[in-house]
């Protein structure tokens, strides 16, 4: 949306309310008429002023030109009056102008007018769409200056949470996100693990520098160790492994993350609290946990069909993925929140796990078999996919993990479910080439 027009506030408020913010006002109107005209002094010997003309609020530039800050229509839409702050928001040594208007129960939308000493004038600062689209709330909301970081703290309420962005405006008037809150996110690589609410900091290129857990209402985020023995590290790197370890069921407090593979935790030692790092790969990597001698976690058999020796229409059958699940026990077995993962193992013995899809809630009676999949790999655009129908809707999911090197792989399917004591591995490994050779009718344009 445009951030340079008087309709800025109406558009921003609509976006904020659509995101789950409160939809009614409880702010008292500010008696700004009693404070206007407001004289601005951006530098010695230079002045401007904010005044009200009819129902509109206007900025009179140092050279006498007028810039409309807000119209009567904006005021009527919100049922309240604006207020004004004169602060140095880009840290160039010259005070700027922020125009605030309450929007919703707790949020205040801001238009920011930066002073340029070269032109001796103010201009509304436009947050580029590429940056605004990455913000929790596009633009500026309930802003505060952070002088020690030469940045602006912007925060808004969405749904049941507060969200924040920290923005820095550079001398060339480019802007970037220094830090922002991130809502809980599922970790795609690890079954049944999600990162809690975090404050994420970035460098100017957008690379993540740190992820620190935000504990709402001083409630600590805890985590149960999912494996029999989990090594502890003094730093987030393989060479920092210590002799200490935790065991299955130990409870730790989640503190921070480094990328997708490392998590900082705290736990109670014999004398005091200890902080260490753990490898999420050690905790969740299905390839690393595979042990052919380990009995299955339930009387279940996961079976994958191998069509590699089929000579009839080989470009179809070698890429057909057929997977079934059998109950070989004496009682019912329920799969409530199942996930299918694939382990790709290359000629060098290195394995890469990849989550394929979720499977629905079902129960197998003794002796019952269920066909989980019987679909062929296709290519849509540049992505190889497989069809998966579910209660959430029908669609295609990527079959191969991102960044997989070309070659021939053996693929072992795995079923995971929180109600199982561990992963259920298929006994079979099926050979699959990447990229696969497909029939022409299986190669389609991107949707």
N, C-alpha and C positions, 0 to 999 in steps of 0.2 A: 504494500500500500504506500501511497505517497505520504511523506512526513513533512511536506513543505506547504501544505494548504491548511486553511482554517478548519477544515473538516477532520484534521488529525485526531482530535479528541473523540469525536463520534465514532470514527472507524476503529480506533484503538480500544475504546470501551466495548464495542460489539465483539471484537476478537477476544478480549479478556473474559467477557461473560460467556462466550461460546466455549472457552477453555475450562469453565467450571467455577469462575469466581462468583461472588454474590451479586444478585441482580436487583438490589434496591439500595436506596441511599439513606444514610442516617447522619450525613454531615450537615452541620449548620452552615448557612450561607455566610461567607466572609464579607465584612463591610469594607471592601476595597475602595469603594467610592470615597470614603473618608480619608484614605491615604493617598489618593491620586491628586495631582500628578506626582509620579515617583521619578525623582531626578537620578540619573545614572552618571557615574564618573569613571569611565573605563581607563582614562589616563589623564595626567595633569593637563589642564587647559582644555579638555574635551568633555562635552556633556551631551547627554541625550535624555529623553524622558518617556515614561509610559503614562498615557492619559486615556480617558474615556470620552469617546465622541458618539453621541447618541447611545445606542446599545452596544457599540463595538469598542474593543480595547485596542489601542494603537500604540506602536512604538515610533516616536519621532526621532529620526536618525540625527547625528551631529550636524549633517548638512541640511536638515529640515525636511528631507523626504520621509514619507510615512509608510510604515509596514504594519498591516493588520495582524494582530496577534490572535484575536478571537472575536467571533461575531456574536450578535444577539442570538442567532440560531443555535450556536454551540452552547451558550448559557442556558437557553430554554430547554435544550435536550437533556441537560444534567440537573437543572433546578438548583444550581448553586453558582457562586462567583469564583473567579480565579484568584490566585495569589502569586506573588513574584519574589524571587530570590536573586540577589546579585552576588555571585561567587565566581571564582576562577576555576572553571570546570575542565579546561584543557591545559592548565598549568603553564600558560605562556606569560604570566605576570600581569594580565589584564582581566578584570572582572567581566564575566559574561552574564546573561540573563536567562533564568529558568522560569517558565510559566507553568504553574501547576493547577490542575483541576481535579477534584475528587471524583472518583468513578467507582461505584459500588460501595460496599460497606467499609472496606479498609484500604482500598487502593487509591493512589493518586497518580494520574497520568501527567507527564511533563513534556512540554516542548522546550528545546534547548536552542538558544540563540547565542552564537559565539561572536565575540568582538574580534575584528581584524584590524590591527594597528596600521597596516599598510593602506587599506582603503578607508580607514576611519569610519567603519560601519559595522552593523550587526547583520548576520545572516543565520537563518534557521539551519541547524546541523541535521543532516540526513544520514541516519544509520543505513548503510547499504543493505539491500535485501539478503545478500549472501551471509552477512553477519546476523541480521535480525532473524533470519530463518533458523539460526542455530541457538538463538536466545531462548530462555524459558518463556519470557514475555517480550515480544518485539518492541524495540524502542526503549524509553526510559520510564520507570515507575518508582515512586517514593524514593527518589534518589538522595544519596549522601556522598559527600566528598571523602576520599581516602588519601589525604596529602602524602602520607608516608609511602604510598604506592603510586602516586600520581595517577589515580584512577577514580572511577565513579562506581558506587555501589547502587545497583538497581534491584528492587525486590517487589514481588507481587504475590498475592494469594490465589492459588488455583486449586479447586476442590478442597481437600482436607489438609493441604500442605502449603507452606511458604516456599517460594522459589527465589533464587537470586542469581544475578549476573554481575560480574565485575568487568567494566569496560575501560580501556585506555585509549584516549585520543592523542595521536602523535602530532608533531609540529606540522606535518604535511596534510593534516586533517584526515588521515586514514584512522580507522578504529579497529580494535581487535578485542576478543574476549580473553581476559587474563585468568578468570576463574568463574565457575558456575556450579550450581547444585545440579545433581543428576538423580532422577528418581530410581527406585530399585529396578534392576535389569537382570533377566535370566542370562546365565552364561551358556552360550550355545555349545561350547566344547565339553562342558561338564554336566552330567545328568543330575537333575534335582538340586542345582546350586544356583543361587542368584546373589548378585552384589546388592547390598542395602543402599539406602540413601547416602550419597557421597558429595563432597565438595571437591571438584576436579579443577586442577590448575593446568595451564597450557603455556607453551612458548608462542612466539608471534606467528609461527607457521601452523599452529593448531595441534602440535604434538603434545600428548599428555605428559606432564611432568610428575604429577602426584595425584592420588585419589585417597582422600581422608574421609572416614565414615562419619556421617552426621547422625548422632543418636537423638531422636526426638524425645523431648520432655525428659532428658537425662536417663532414658532407658537404654541400656547397653545392648548392642546386637551380639547375640551369642551364636555359637556354632559347635555342633557335635562332630567329633572326629569319626569319619566313616570307614576307616580301615584298621586292621589289627595293630599296626605299628606305623607311626608317622614321624619321620625325621624332622628335627628343628634346625633352622639355619640362623646364623647371626646377621646375615645380610641377604638380600634377594638375588642370590647367585649360587650356582652349583658348588663353587669352591669354598663357600662359607658354611658347609654342613658341620654340625656339632655332633657330639656323642649322645646328646639328650634326645628324647623322643616322647611322644604322647601315644596313648593306646585308644582303641575303639571305645567310644562312649565318653571320653574325656570332653569337658566343656571348656571352650575358650571364648574370649571376647574378640570380635573383629574390629581392628583398628584402621587398616589402610590396605591399599592394593598397589602393586607395581605391574602394570600390564595385565594380561589375562592369566598369567601363570603363577604369580606370587601374591600371598596375602600375609599381612602383618597381624599377629594375634597377641593377646595377653592372657596369662593364666596364673593361678596362685601356686607358687612354689612352696617349699617347706618353711621358708622364713618370710618371703615377701612376694610381691607381684613381679612376674618375669615377662618381658616382651621379646618375641622372636618372630621369625618368618617361617612360613610353611610353603611348600610347593603344591599348588593345586593339581599339578600333573601327578605328583606322588599320591594325592588323595583320591583323584577321580579318573585318571587316564585308564580307560578300559583295556587298551593294549598292554599296558604295563602290569595290570592286575590279572591278566589271563594266565591260568594255570591248568593245563590239561588234566592234571591229577585231582583237581579240586572237584568234589561232587557237586551236582547242580543244587541250587538253593531251594528247589522244590521238585517233586516228581513230574517234571515237565521236560519235553524235548522240543528244541527249536531246530527246524530242518530247512536247508536251502538246497534247491535243485541245481545240478550241474549239467548244463547243456553244451559244454565245450566240445564234446565228441559228436554232436549232431551234424550230419552232412546234408540234411534236407533244409534248405533255406538258412544257411549258417549265419548270415548277416542279421537275421531276426532272432534265432534261438540263442546264439551266444550272448545276446544282450537282453534276454528275457530273465526277469528277476522273480523267482517263485519262492515264497517263504510260508511255512506252516508251523503251527504250535499244537502239540499233543499233550493231553493230560494222561499220564501213566500211573497215577496214584489211585487211591481208594476213596477219595473225597473230592468235593467241589474245590476248584481253585479259581479265585477271582483276580483278574487283572484290572485294576482301577485307574491307574495313571501311567500306563505303559509308554515306553519310548523304544524305538528301533534305532540302533546305532550300527555303523559298519566300520570294520577295522581293515584298512588297506595296507598290505605288507608288500614292499617292493623286493626286487632281487637281492638288494643289499641287506635285507632283514629288518630294515627300519619300518615301523608301523605308524600309521596316521589314523586316529579315530575321527569319525564324522557322524553327527546326528542326522538321521534320515527323516524321521517324522514321529509324531505322537500316534498312539493307537487308542481306540475308544474303550469305554468301560464294558467288560463282558465277563462271564463266568463259564468255565469249562467243567462239565460233569466228567466223572471217571470214564476213560476211554474215548472221550470226545476229541476231535481234531478241528482246528480252525485255520482256514486259509487266510493268511495275513496280507499276502501280496501275490499278484500274478500279472505283472505289467512289464512292458519293454522300455528300455532306455530310449529316449528321443533327444533330438537336438533342436532347441528353440532359440533362434538367434545364435549367440555365442555360448549358450549354457546347455549342458546336458542334464536332462530332467527325467523324472519318472512320475507317472500319474498316481495320485493318492487321494481317494475319496474318504471323507470323514464326516462326522456329525456337524463339524464347523463349516463344512462346505467342500466342494470338489475343487481340485487344483493340482498343480505340478510342483514338485520340490526338487532342488538340486541333488543329483545322485552322487557326484564326486565332491570331495572337499576342495575348498579354494586353494589355489596355488600348487595343486598336485602336478608333479613332473610327469611328462610322457613316459610310458613304459607299460610293462605287463605286471599286473598285481594279482595277489590272491586276496579274496574278500571274505571276512568272517562276520556274519550278522550277530548282534547281541541284543537281547531284550532286557530292559531295566524297568523296575517298578519299586516304589517305596515300600510296598508290602512284602517284597521278596528280601531274603537276607543278603542277597548279593546279585551280581549280574548273571544272566543265563546266556551262555555262549552256545552258538551252533557248533555241532561237531564237524560240520563240513566247511571247507574253504573252497570258494568257487573262483576260477580264473576269469579275470576281466581285463581287457586292454583299455588304456587311456592314451589318446582319445579313441573311442570305439569306432569300428567300421560299421556303418549303419546303412540299411536300405534307404533308397531315395525318398520313400514316402514317410520315413521317420525323421527327416530333416525339414524343419519348418521355419518360417520367418518368426522373429520375436513378436510376442503379442502386443 
